[in-house]
Amino acid sequence: MHPLLQPVPSVSPEALLAGKRWLVWDAAWASITGAWSGGVVLVAFALDLGAEPMTIGLLAAIPFLAQAAQLPSIFLVERIRNRKLIGVTAVTVARVLVLLLAWLPFMNASELRIPLLVSAHVLIAVLGSAIEELADERREVNRSAWRTRGCAPFSLPSPTDGVVVRKS
């Protein structure tokens, strides 16, 4: 195993600061690839490849269905006991798959384009869902609680909601 993928007993303040900087770059990359490989862009890409409505519905459902991958990822973490190795491997595979999707339109075998798109999207979603399980439980619960508290005021219905709904 590569030495960078082995757990370390302690992290220096300098290494922590450097890790946080790299985390910002990683989050920026994830946001860009998410915006350019999901949602409306994914639907347009699938339609351009010749996808039918059933395939578009399947692509929309995959992220929700992939959440079931969190359970096996718990067992994987318990068995391997190296979150860093699992996380780096999963993120690398998912991002390489996103980049490889760009070659689908240039494939000679056009009948394989849609099955490969769906398969890659399933694998990317499963890996992404499994990565969520790798977060340190205490930090994740705390972060989730703060996020929920911060978003709660914006999720309350406002008196103008009915007016907006009626006019549309």
N, C-alpha and C positions, 0 to 999 in steps of 0.2 A: 504494500500500500504506500502511496506517495506520502512523504512526511507532512505536507501541508494539509492532508485530509485526516490526520490523526488528532484526537482531542488533546488539548493542553490543560495542565492543572491550573494555571492562572494566566491572566491577560494583563499586560502592562497598560498604563493609561495611554501611552503613545500608540500602542497597537489597537486599543479600543477606539481611539480617535480616528486612526487610519481606516479601521473597519467601518466606522460610521460614514466616513466620506465615500468609501466604495459602495456602501449600502444606498446612498443617495443616487449614485450613478446607476446602480442596479435597478432601483425603483424607477428612474427615468427611462431606462431601456424597457423595463416591463410595461410601463404605461404606453410607450410608443408602440411596442409590438402588440399590446392588447388592443390599442385603438385601430391598428392597421390589419389585425388578423381576426377580429371578432365583430359582432353586431352587424351593422348595415354593410360593411365592407365584406364580411364573410358571406352574407347573402348574395351580394352582387357578384362576388367571385364564383360562388357555387352556381348561380344562374348562368353566368358566362361559360362555365364548364358544361352546362346542359342539365343541371339538376332539376328534378321535378318537385312539385309542392310538398310531397311526402318527405323528401330528403331535406328540404328547408326546415320543415317542422322537426325532423330528427336532429338536425344541427342545432336548433334552438333549445331542444330538450337535453342535449348531451351534458352541459355543465351541471344541471340539476341532478341528473342520474349519476354523474361521476362522483358526487359527494359520498356515495356508498363506498368509495375507495378509502375513505378515512379509517374504516374499521380494519381492513387488512394492513394498512400502514402502521397501525398501532402494534400489531404482531411483528411486523418487520423491524420496527424500532426496538422492540423488546428482544428480538432475536439477535440482531446485528450489534446493537448498543453503540452505534456511531452515527449520531444525527448529522454531523458534518458530511460524512461520506454519502449518506443517503440523499441529503439535500442538494449537494453539489452535483451528484449524478443525475438526479431527477430534473433539476433546473437546466443542466446542460443538454440532456436529451430533449426536453420540451422546446428549448430555444432552437436547437438544430432542426427539429421537425418544422417549426414555424418558418425557418429559412428555406427548408427543402420544399415547402408548399409552393414557393414561387416557381418551381420547375414544372408543376403540373400542367399548365397550358401548353408547354412545349413537348409533352410526351407524345410519341407516335401512337401508342395504344390508347385511343380516346375512351374506350369502354372501361378502362381502369381508373380514369381521373376521379370520378365521383366516389367509388369505393375507397380509393386512397385518401381522398379528402376527408371522408367521414371517419375512416380508421385513424388517421393522424389527429383529427380533432378529438376523438375519443381518448386517445393516448395522452394528448396534451392536457385535456381536462382532468383525466385520472391522476396524472402526475401533479398537476396544480392542486388538486384536492388533497392528495397525499402530503404535499409539502405543507399544507396548512396544519397538519397534525404534528409537524416537526417543531413548531414553535414551543418555546419553554412555557409550560402550562401556567405558571404563576404570572409571568409577564403578559401572556396572551389574555388571561382573564382580566387583569388590571386594565390593559389597553382596550379590551372590548367594553368593559364597564365605562371607561371614560368616553369612548366613542358613542355609546348608547346615551349617556347623559348629555353629551354635546349635541346630538341629533334630535333628542326628544322634543325640544321646543319647536323645531321646524316640521315635525311630523303631526302636530296637533292640527285639527281642522280649523280653518279660519272662517269668519263670517262671509267672506267673498267667494268661497268655494262654490256655493250654489249658483251664484251669478255667472261665474266662469263656465260652469257645466251647462247652464241653460243657454248661454249664448253660442256654444260650440256645437 
